[in-house]
Amino acid sequence: MPGLALDPLDIARLESMSVRARVIVEGAFAGLHQNPHAGSSIEFSEHKEYAPGDDIRRIDWKAVGRVDRYYLKRFEDETEMRTFLLLDASASMGYGRQGPTKLTYASYLTAALAYLLAQQGDPAGLLIFDAETRQMLPPRTRGGHVRDLLAALDAVYPAGRTDPARALSYVAEIADRRSLILLFSDLLDAPAELSDRLRQLRARGHDVALFHILHPDEIELPFDDLTEFEAIEPGDDRRLLVDPRDLAIAFRKASAALRERWRRACIEARVEYQFATTADPPAEVLRGFLFARQRGRK
């Protein structure tokens, strides 16, 4: 089982969030042909490659032994990169016909990254939000911290409206040094000001990535019979009884426009955009994220 890119239903059958996270990470690295414990997967700022004139006393000989290149170990106070994992737990994230909900799927990816960062000894924190901050675990590296993160993810539930822009503003206030900020959301009803928050974080030197998670039903309308649709966000009582075949073309266009809107917003803000559906093997999504980062460092 370890090392395989299991589909989300297989992941759900595993006994705990810790096991799920480990299996996803191992599946991702099976595709990268690297050791997930070698510390080379998310080296955002710990090392820089040696260049003539650098102080040879700062060469990290352990890194040299692993990768056969000369790297300088940077001082923690000048380059330490903390990671903030922001998980949208609003009501719309609870949709999941014939499979895991968007929230469950996003929690798998979040857990895998928390596990990977812990293996590398990098401080990671978790912010679970809807329209408000629901739970905040600050970035730490102490023993047992990753268990707290995974326990919080195992207990997460969908409720309330969403405000990812507010969540990013909160992180901007507490991130007093350069950080990696990863946002997981379906972006349904996300305010336009979210684009401004992404740009502001990048302007402050933070490294930001957005994981846009949708259910396959939100890409292609799969229904053929007369169907009643109802709003899922609290306070919205709208219901619509329609023949889905009359809406299929317009629905696909609207869905594509939503994804393109946020992809372009990320490009303009110099933020990494990762799209996934809840049918995609989480290990493959994680692998794509890690591969993009490796390629960006070359």
N, C-alpha and C positions, 0 to 999 in steps of 0.2 A: 504493500500500500504506500509506504513512504516513497517519495520521489515521483509519484504519478500525479498527473494533472487531473484530479478527480472533478467530476461535475458537481454543481451545488447541492444536488440531492444526496450524493454520496458523502459530501462534507457534512451535511446535516445529521447523518447517521453516526458520526463519530461521537465518542463519549463525552468530550469536554471541549471548551473553547481553546484550552491549551493544546490539546491534540490536534484540533482543526488548524490552529495557527501554525504548528510545526509542520504538518503535512502540506499545507499550502506553500510554505517557504521552501521545503525540500522539493516540491514539485516545480517551483519556479526555478530553482538552481539546477535541477536536472536538465532543463532546457538551456541554461547558460553554461553548463559544464564547468561549474565552479563549486568550491566548498562554501556552504552557507555560513560556516564558522570562521572563515579566513579573514573577516573584517574588511573585505574589498567590495562589498555590495553597495553600501551607502556611505562611502568616504567623502562626505561633503566638504570637510575642511580640516580634518585631522592632519593630513600630510600634504606636502607639495614635492614635486620631483626635483631632485638636486640639479642645480645649474652652476657653472663655473663662477667662483667668487663666494658661494654660500659657505657658511661655517660648517666644516666637516664634523665638528663635535656634536652637531645636532642630527646626524644621520641615524635613522631608526634601523638598526641592524636586523631586528626581527622581521621588519617589512622587507628588507633586502632578501632575507632568506626565503620569504614566501613568494615573492614575485620577481626576484632576480633583477631588480632595479633599485637605484639609490633614491630614497625618500627622506626628507627632513621631517622630524617630528616637531610640529608647531606647539608653542606654549598654549596651555588651556585658556589662559585669560585673554589671549589675543584672537583665538579662532574657534572656541568651543561652540559647536552647533547643537542647539537643543531643537527638539521636534515637538510640535503641537499637532495632535490628531483631532480634527473637528468633525464630529458626527451629527448629521441632521437626523433627529428623531421625531420629526413632526408627523402628523397623522397620515399625510399622503405617502410617507415612506412605509406605511403598513400594508400597501397593496402587494399581493402575491398569489394570484390565481395559479394553481397547478405548479407550485414550486415555492422557493423561499421568498419572503417579502423583500422589498428593496432594503429595508432596515437590517434584516438578518444578513443579507448578502454584503451590505456595506460594513457590517460589524465583522464579518469574516476577513475582509481586506484590512480593516483597521487593526484587528487582532494580529494578523500576520505581520504587519509592519511593526507593531509594538513588540512582538516576539523577536523579530529580526534585529531591531535596534537594541533590545536588551542583550541579545547574544553578542553584539558588538561593544557593549558597555556604553552606549550613547544614551543620554537622558531624553526621555519621551514623556509627554503629558497627554491627557485626554480631556476634551471638552465635549460634552453631550448637550445639545441644545434643541429647542424648538423656537418659539418667539422670544424665550428667555434662556438664560444659562441654567440648565437643569442639574448638571454635575460637572465639577472641575477637579481633575487630579493633576497638580503641577508636575513639570518634568523632573524626574529624579532617576538616580542610578542605584539607589540602595537596594539591598536584597529584599525580595518580596514585592517590589513595586510593580513589576510586570504582572504578578498574580492579581494585584488590586485592579490593574487596568483590564485584564481579561475577565475578572469577575464582574466589573461594571458593564462590560460589553455583553456578557452572558445574560445580564438582568435587564438590558435596555428594552424599552417598549415604545410604540408609536403613539403620540398624542400631541394635540395643540397645532397651532399654525407655525409657519417657519419664518425665520429672519436670519439668514446666513450673513448678511451685511453686519448686523449687530454683533454676531459671534466673532467676526473678524475684527471689528472695532475693539472688542473686549481683549482679544489676544494682542492686538497692537499696543494696548495700554500696558500689558504686563510683560511683553517681550522686550526687555531692555537691551538686548544684544541680538546680533544676527541669528535668526532661527529658520528652521524649515517648518512650513505651515502647510498641512495637507487637509483639504476640505472634501468631505464625502456628502453628496446631496443629490436629490433628483432635480433640484432647481425649479420645481413647479411653484409658481407664485413668488419666485425670488425677485426682490425689488431691483429696479434698474441701478440703484446706488451700489449694488454689489460690485459692479465693474469699477466704480471709483475706489472702493475699499481694496480691491485687488491691486490696482495701480499704486495706491498709497503704500501698501505693504512692500511692493517691489521698489518703490522710490526710497524706502527706508533701508534697503539692502537685504530684506528677507527673501528667502527662496520659497516659492509658493507653487503648489500643484493642486489642481481641482479634479476630483474624480466624479464624473457625471454618471449617475446610476439610474437606469430606467428598466422597467419590466418590458419584455417583448411585446406585451399587449399595447404598450405605449408607443411602439414603433409602427406596428401594423395592427389595425383593428381586426381581430380574429373572429368576430361574431357574425352569424348569418341570419339568425332569427330576430324577431321583434324583441328589443331589449330596453329595459329601463336603466338609465345611467343616473347616478346620484353623486353629488359633490362629497368629497371625503374630508375636506378641511372643516374644523369646527366653526359654527356660525353661518355656514353656507348650506342652505336648505334646498338648493335647486335640484330638481329632478327632470329628466327628459326621457320620454318614451319615443323611440325612433326605430326605423329599420336601419341597422348599421351599414348596409350596403349603399345607402344613400349618402353616408358620411365618409366612406372609406378613403376616397381620393383626397378630399379636403383634410381628413385626419392625418394621412401620411404626410401631406405637404406641411401641415402645422407642426407635426413632430420633427420633421427634418429642419424646419425653420428654427425651432427651439434649439436644436443641437448646434446648428450653424451659428446662431446668434452667440452662444456661449463660447464656441470654439474661436470665433473671431475676437470676442471680448478678451479671451485669454491671450491670443496672439498680440493684440494691441497692448495688453498689460505686461507682456513678457512673462506670462504664467503658463506652466505646463498643463495641457488639457488631456485628460484620460477618460475616454468614454467606455462604458461597459453596460451590458444587460445582465439581468439576474440569471440568464441561461449560460453565460460564459464561464468556463472553469476559472475559479479565482486565481489559481497558480499562473495561468496564462496572462491574466491581467497584471498581476504583480510582476511577472517576467517582462512584459512590455514596458512597464514603468522603469524597472531596473536597467533594462537594455537601453532605453532612451537616455537615462542619466549617464551610463557608461559611455555611450556614443557622444554625449554632450561634453564629456571631460577630455575627449581625445583631441 
